Amino acid sequence: MAAVEGVSLDPEDWTTLRAQGHKMLDDLLDAMETVGERPLWQPIPEPARVRMQRPLPAQPTPLEVVHEDFLHDILPYGSGNAHPGFLGWVQGGGTPVGMLAEMLAAGLNANLGGREHMPIHVERQITAWMAELFGFPADASGLFVTGTSIANFMAVLIARTRALGTGSRHTGIAAAGRTLTGYTSRVAHGCVGQAFEMAGLGSESLRAIGVDDQHRMDVAALRAAIAADRAAGLTPFLIVGTAGSVDIGATDDLAALAEVARDENLWLHIDGAFGALAILAPELAPRLAGIEQADSLAFDFHKWGQVPYDAGFLLCRDPAIHRATFAADAPYLQRATDGMASGTHWPCDYGPDLSRGFRALKTWFTLRTYGLAAIGESIARSCDLARRLEQRIAAAEGLSLMAPVQLNIVCFGFTGPDADRRNEAAVARLQAGGRVAPSLTRIHGHPAIRAAFVNHRTSEADVDALVDLLLAMPA
């Protein structure tokens, strides 16, 4: 890989590089094909940790040597989300198609901050598809981001701009002389509160509304909280609904939230990190009724969409207010009427990033290669697996549900006076065992075993292994 004449970083011998590249690709495909035959997770051995503390590499190392280090010290010690037994967190398993597309994107090395080139139009194509899928206007704006946490933050900023005007970008929110308040359920993802902090509003400005027995936001309590804040001289500006809660997979009554937002003239944002894509499964889509009325929607293609990490997305009904929140007039971003710098609106006008990778390509490949119907079937199947686990728990002595099963997440645990300790110990033991790996959460203050079915590779055998291993554990 020595540089040509000391200038270029291209190889002197492309034939050798090509052969090594094919080997690297084959090794990854082999690993993906046999992922279920290896431990889901295993501790990193101390020698590998030590080797990962090498000194700064001032001199070159042959590519084949670096690749061997990857095979020995990195590949075997991942987080395991590609494994069919990975049940702990809501993470997609990826696909070989997505992996190959990511390679193509890296080879193209496109910066999607702006300018006139086809990768920009690929992202716009996906925006148009998502607008159609979710019933948004045809001119809705969209943007790829790292994930829903950032998309939720951006939505808070957009709603803040709508409430205070674009002048607040220059004078700051304090100059507006109003205290903004937002509303979400008490089981909403923690990133929503963090978004309020980063937006300068403070997490205390976000009201955590109670939920019903299905973990859906209490709409009557929401209306009461808004009325109380108005009476106190505060300025309600935003409702954040949830489609697929992080704890049990609950979905708010989105149509009811849309009605409140209309009545109160508030921005309605939906955190649909994984649950929004349930719209691809005909039997699940009715649960999302009302999502088409949202002002903005955040979700991740890298969860139920199975696109490799990372591929978050923000969809916004009003492109004008979206653009007004982020667009900046800078001489180095000057637009032209034609040529490479042409185009009225660039992606950097809709978000904070000027340097943006080609996340859209792996998503475009995934959607086109597999088709929405197949992805929807995978989503529906993951919910079927959750119901199978629910049935196994109901039939098992010593196990019980700790929350209602709504989509693909099952929260359960041991029964008896020592259940809390046993639940915690069981999860740690299962994760170390490397066959199936649930995670822990807390339901009504108690530790619960949480199994989230997201990976398209997971099967009934993994459900049965989880229950059988738990039942075989000593009390």
RAGIJO-V694698 format. One record per backbone hydrogen bond with DSSP energy under -0.5 kcal/mol. NH is the residue of the N-H (numbers start at 0). CO is the residue of the C=O. E is the energy in kcal/mol with one decimal. If there is no record, write none. Layout:
BEGIN
[[NH & CO & E] [NH & CO & E]]
END
This chain:
BEGIN
[[3 & 7 & -0.6] [4 & 2 & -0.6] [5 & 2 & -0.9] [6 & 3 & -2.2] [7 & 3 & -1.4] [13 & 11 & -0.6] [16 & 12 & -1.7] [17 & 13 & -2.7] [18 & 14 & -2.0] [19 & 15 & -2.3] [20 & 16 & -2.8] [21 & 17 & -2.3] [22 & 18 & -1.8] [23 & 19 & -2.4] [24 & 20 & -2.4] [25 & 21 & -2.6] [26 & 22 & -2.6] [27 & 23 & -1.8] [28 & 24 & -2.4] [29 & 25 & -2.8] [30 & 26 & -2.1] [31 & 27 & -2.3] [32 & 28 & -2.6] [33 & 29 & -1.7] [34 & 31 & -1.0] [36 & 33 & -2.1] [37 & 34 & -1.0] [39 & 433 & -3.2] [44 & 42 & -0.5] [47 & 44 & -0.6] [48 & 44 & -1.8] [49 & 45 & -2.5] [50 & 46 & -2.2] [51 & 47 & -1.3] [52 & 49 & -1.8] [53 & 50 & -0.8] [57 & 55 & -1.7] [64 & 61 & -0.8] [65 & 61 & -1.9] [66 & 62 & -2.6] [67 & 63 & -1.9] [68 & 64 & -2.0] [69 & 65 & -1.9] [70 & 66 & -2.4] [71 & 67 & -2.1] [72 & 68 & -3.0] [73 & 69 & -1.8] [74 & 69 & -2.7] [76 & 73 & -1.6] [77 & 74 & -0.7] [82 & 79 & -1.8] [85 & 82 & -1.9] [86 & 84 & -0.8] [86 & 436 & -1.8] [87 & 436 & -1.0] [90 & 88 & -1.8] [91 & 301 & -1.5] [98 & 94 & -2.0] [99 & 95 & -2.4] [100 & 96 & -2.4] [101 & 97 & -2.1] [102 & 98 & -1.6] [103 & 99 & -2.0] [104 & 100 & -2.5] [105 & 101 & -2.2] [106 & 102 & -2.2] [107 & 103 & -2.1] [108 & 104 & -2.3] [109 & 104 & -0.6] [111 & 109 & -0.6] [111 & 355 & -3.2] [113 & 110 & -0.7] [115 & 339 & -3.1] [116 & 114 & -0.9] [119 & 116 & -1.3] [120 & 116 & -0.8] [120 & 117 & -0.6] [121 & 117 & -1.7] [122 & 118 & -1.8] [123 & 119 & -2.0] [124 & 120 & -2.1] [125 & 121 & -1.9] [126 & 122 & -2.0] [127 & 123 & -2.3] [128 & 124 & -2.2] [129 & 125 & -2.7] [130 & 126 & -2.4] [131 & 127 & -2.0] [132 & 128 & -2.7] [133 & 129 & -2.4] [134 & 131 & -0.8] [135 & 130 & -2.3] [139 & 136 & -1.9] [140 & 315 & -2.0] [142 & 313 & -1.8] [144 & 311 & -2.0] [149 & 146 & -0.6] [150 & 146 & -2.0] [151 & 147 & -3.2] [152 & 148 & -1.6] [153 & 149 & -2.6] [154 & 150 & -2.1] [155 & 151 & -2.0] [156 & 152 & -1.9] [157 & 153 & -2.3] [158 & 154 & -2.6] [159 & 155 & -2.4] [160 & 156 & -2.3] [161 & 157 & -2.3] [162 & 158 & -2.0] [163 & 159 & -2.6] [164 & 160 & -2.6] [167 & 164 & -1.5] [168 & 165 & -1.8] [169 & 166 & -1.5] [170 & 166 & -2.4] [171 & 167 & -1.6] [175 & 172 & -0.8] [176 & 173 & -1.4] [177 & 172 & -0.6] [179 & 177 & -0.7] [180 & 234 & -1.9] [181 & 204 & -2.5] [182 & 237 & -1.7] [183 & 206 & -2.4] [184 & 239 & -0.5] [185 & 208 & -2.5] [187 & 184 & -1.7] [191 & 188 & -1.8] [192 & 188 & -0.5] [193 & 189 & -1.9] [194 & 190 & -2.2] [195 & 191 & -1.6] [196 & 192 & -1.8] [197 & 193 & -2.7] [198 & 194 & -2.0] [199 & 196 & -1.5] [200 & 195 & -2.1] [201 & 195 & -1.7] [204 & 201 & -1.9] [205 & 202 & -1.5] [206 & 181 & -3.2] [206 & 204 & -0.6] [208 & 183 & -3.6] [208 & 206 & -0.9] [211 & 215 & -2.1] [214 & 211 & -2.0] [217 & 209 & -2.8] [218 & 216 & -0.8] [221 & 217 & -2.0] [222 & 218 & -2.4] [223 & 219 & -2.0] [224 & 220 & -2.3] [225 & 221 & -2.3] [226 & 222 & -2.3] [227 & 223 & -2.3] [228 & 224 & -2.2] [229 & 225 & -2.4] [230 & 226 & -2.2] [231 & 227 & -1.3] [232 & 229 & -1.7] [233 & 228 & -2.7] [234 & 178 & -3.0] [235 & 233 & -0.6] [236 & 180 & -2.4] [237 & 180 & -1.0] [238 & 266 & -2.8] [239 & 182 & -3.3] [240 & 238 & -0.6] [240 & 268 & -2.7] [242 & 270 & -2.6] [243 & 241 & -0.6] [243 & 249 & -1.5] [244 & 249 & -1.9] [248 & 244 & -1.4] [251 & 241 & -2.7] [253 & 251 & -1.6] [254 & 288 & -0.9] [256 & 252 & -2.1] [257 & 253 & -2.3] [258 & 254 & -1.7] [259 & 255 & -2.1] [260 & 256 & -2.6] [261 & 257 & -2.2] [262 & 258 & -2.6] [263 & 259 & -2.4] [264 & 260 & -0.9] [264 & 261 & -0.6] [265 & 260 & -2.3] [266 & 236 & -2.2] [268 & 238 & -2.9] [268 & 266 & -0.6] [269 & 295 & -2.0] [270 & 240 & -3.1] [270 & 268 & -0.5] [271 & 269 & -1.1] [271 & 297 & -2.6] [274 & 242 & -0.9] [275 & 271 & -1.5] [276 & 273 & -0.9] [277 & 274 & -1.9] [278 & 275 & -1.7] [279 & 276 & -1.9] [280 & 277 & -1.9] [281 & 279 & -0.7] [283 & 280 & -2.0] [284 & 280 & -2.4] [285 & 281 & -0.6] [286 & 283 & -2.0] [287 & 284 & -2.3] [288 & 285 & -1.5] [290 & 287 & -2.6] [292 & 289 & -1.8] [293 & 290 & -1.4] [294 & 267 & -2.5] [295 & 267 & -1.6] [296 & 314 & -2.5] [297 & 269 & -2.5] [298 & 312 & -2.1] [299 & 272 & -2.5] [300 & 310 & -2.9] [301 & 310 & -0.6] [302 & 299 & -0.8] [304 & 299 & -0.6] [305 & 302 & -1.8] [306 & 300 & -2.2] [311 & 144 & -2.4] [312 & 298 & -2.5] [313 & 142 & -2.2] [314 & 296 & -2.9] [315 & 140 & -3.2] [316 & 294 & -3.1] [318 & 316 & -0.8] [321 & 317 & -1.8] [322 & 318 & -2.6] [323 & 319 & -2.4] [324 & 320 & -1.1] [324 & 321 & -0.6] [325 & 321 & -0.8] [325 & 322 & -0.9] [326 & 322 & -3.0] [326 & 348 & -0.6] [329 & 327 & -1.0] [332 & 329 & -1.9] [333 & 330 & -1.2] [335 & 340 & -2.4] [341 & 338 & -1.6] [342 & 335 & -0.6] [345 & 343 & -0.5] [347 & 112 & -2.3] [348 & 345 & -2.3] [349 & 346 & -2.2] [350 & 347 & -0.5] [355 & 353 & -0.7] [358 & 356 & -1.5] [360 & 357 & -1.1] [361 & 357 & -0.6] [362 & 358 & -1.2] [363 & 359 & -3.1] [364 & 360 & -2.8] [365 & 361 & -1.9] [366 & 362 & -2.8] [367 & 363 & -2.2] [368 & 364 & -2.9] [369 & 365 & -2.1] [370 & 365 & -0.6] [370 & 366 & -1.2] [373 & 369 & -0.5] [374 & 370 & -1.6] [375 & 371 & -2.6] [376 & 372 & -2.2] [377 & 373 & -2.0] [378 & 374 & -2.1] [379 & 375 & -2.6] [380 & 376 & -2.3] [381 & 377 & -1.8] [382 & 378 & -1.4] [383 & 379 & -1.9] [384 & 380 & -2.4] [385 & 381 & -1.5] [386 & 382 & -1.9] [387 & 383 & -2.0] [388 & 384 & -2.3] [389 & 385 & -2.4] [390 & 386 & -2.3] [391 & 387 & -2.4] [392 & 388 & -2.6] [393 & 389 & -2.1] [394 & 390 & -1.6] [395 & 391 & -0.8] [395 & 392 & -0.8] [398 & 395 & -1.0] [399 & 412 & -2.3] [401 & 410 & -3.1] [402 & 410 & -0.9] [405 & 247 & -0.8] [405 & 403 & -0.7] [406 & 247 & -0.6] [409 & 450 & -2.5] [411 & 409 & -0.5] [411 & 448 & -2.5] [412 & 399 & -2.0] [414 & 397 & -1.8] [418 & 415 & -1.4] [421 & 417 & -2.1] [422 & 418 & -2.8] [423 & 419 & -2.0] [424 & 420 & -2.6] [425 & 421 & -2.6] [426 & 422 & -2.0] [427 & 423 & -1.8] [428 & 424 & -2.1] [429 & 425 & -2.8] [430 & 426 & -2.5] [431 & 427 & -1.9] [432 & 428 & -1.6] [433 & 429 & -1.1] [434 & 429 & -0.6] [436 & 84 & -2.7] [438 & 449 & -2.4] [440 & 447 & -1.9] [442 & 445 & -2.6] [443 & 441 & -0.5] [445 & 442 & -1.8] [447 & 440 & -3.0] [448 & 411 & -3.0] [449 & 438 & -3.2] [450 & 409 & -2.7] [450 & 448 & -0.5] [451 & 86 & -3.9] [451 & 449 & -0.6] [452 & 407 & -2.6] [452 & 450 & -0.6] [453 & 451 & -0.8] [457 & 454 & -1.3] [461 & 458 & -0.8] [462 & 458 & -1.3] [463 & 459 & -2.6] [464 & 460 & -2.2] [465 & 461 & -2.0] [466 & 462 & -2.1] [467 & 463 & -2.9] [468 & 464 & -2.5] [469 & 465 & -1.8] [470 & 466 & -2.6] [471 & 467 & -1.4] [472 & 468 & -0.5] [472 & 469 & -1.1]]
END
